């Protein structure tokens, strides 16, 4: 098909990252933009654009490509079945009379939150929720070449922590949700470090 689309003024608005036992790591990024135009010729390969070849790095999974999960600098005493990270940028279209497309993108408050499904093996994480304790959370993901991403949420508070069991022959789980706040030391809600092999 010799047709394509160009979307101008794109800004990332939200993202998700999912790690679940026995599954590949997945995520998505949502963009918000100003205008869409169609074309019947490529924009790549000419001028200052250089098409890049497909990457050969392996797909990351939550079984062998995730290091230790650290809470406030120490390994968790309980095992985690899944963890999800959500980020929302609070962008909005700035629409105007006589304009087919938005005239701009308004920025808003960054909201970082997440959830984790934790095996209920002791009271460590539940007491953090019960006492409204502020903690940090960090973990790394890496491939066989040791290309590594380190995710750090330096200042988070558990929002909910119900302890539940789905039925007979099922594990007792903590379904934790949490919210991140600006850390006064690092001046951020989330930090992602990338290390190349």
Rosetta blueprint (number, residue, H / E / L):
1 X L
2 X L
3 X L
4 X E
5 X E
6 X E
7 X E
8 X E
9 X L
10 X L
11 X E
12 X E
13 X E
14 X E
15 X E
16 X E
17 X E
18 X E
19 X E
20 X E
21 X L
22 X L
23 X L
24 X E
25 X L
26 X E
27 X E
28 X E
29 X E
30 X E
31 X E
32 X E
33 X L
34 X L
35 X E
36 X E
37 X E
38 X E
39 X E
40 X L
41 X L
42 X L
43 X L
44 X L
45 X L
46 X L
47 X L
48 X L
49 X L
50 X L
51 X L
52 X L
53 X L
54 X L
55 X L
56 X L
57 X L
58 X L
59 X L
60 X L
61 X E
62 X L
63 X L
64 X L
65 X L
66 X E
67 X L
68 X L
69 X L
70 X E
71 X E
72 X L
73 X L
74 X E
75 X E
76 X L
77 X L
78 X L
79 X L
80 X E
81 X E
82 X E
83 X E
84 X E
85 X E
86 X E
87 X E
88 X E
89 X L
90 X L
91 X L
92 X E
93 X E
94 X E
95 X L
96 X L
97 X L
98 X L
99 X L
100 X L
101 X L
102 X L
103 X L
104 X E
105 X E
106 X E
107 X L
108 X L
109 X L
110 X L
111 X E
112 X E
113 X E
114 X E
115 X E
116 X E
117 X E
118 X E
119 X E
120 X L
121 X L
122 X L
123 X L
124 X H
125 X H
126 X H
127 X H
128 X H
129 X H
130 X H
131 X L
132 X L
133 X L
134 X L
135 X E
136 X E
137 X E
138 X E
139 X E
140 X E
141 X E
142 X E
143 X L
144 X L
145 X L
146 X L
147 X L
148 X E
149 X E
150 X E
151 X E
152 X E
153 X E
154 X E
155 X E
156 X E
157 X E
158 X E
159 X E
160 X E
161 X E
162 X E
163 X E
164 X E
165 X E
166 X L
167 X L
168 X L
169 X L
170 X L
171 X L
172 X E
173 X E
174 X E
175 X E
176 X E
177 X E
178 X E
179 X E
180 X E
181 X L
182 X L
183 X L
184 X L
185 X L
186 X L
187 X L
188 X L
189 X L
190 X L
191 X E
192 X E
193 X E
194 X E
195 X E
196 X L
197 X L
